[in-house]
Amino acid sequence: MNTEVRILDVVALTEDLPEQGLRRGQVGTVVESLAPDVFEVEFSDNEGQTYASLALCTNQFMVLYYQPANVA
């Protein structure tokens, strides 16, 4: 399933990024499109304080969905 990534999509890491202090499964928000298949993703705590913001390729995260897919 190939899905277009959009600004403000909620995403989860699909790999550990120990140099950034991030683990697989951590949740972030897409805040900017930098290039084809490259996006700036911001990671924040429960108080809204950003603790990491970095460029990620689409193969490093997955978009999370909160609504069922429309099945035709």
Stockholm file with secondary structure:
# STOCKHOLM 1.0

chainA/1-72         MNTEVRILDVVALTEDLPEQGLRRGQVGTVVESLAPDVFEVEFSDNEGQTYASLALCTNQFMVLYYQPANVA
#=GR chainA/1-72 SS CCCCCCTTCEEEESSCBGGGTBCTTCEEEEEEEEETTEEEEEEECTTSCEEEEEEEEGGGEEECCSSCCCCC
#=GC SS_cons        CCCCCCTTCEEEESSCBGGGTBCTTCEEEEEEEEETTEEEEEEECTTSCEEEEEEEEGGGEEECCSSCCCCC
//
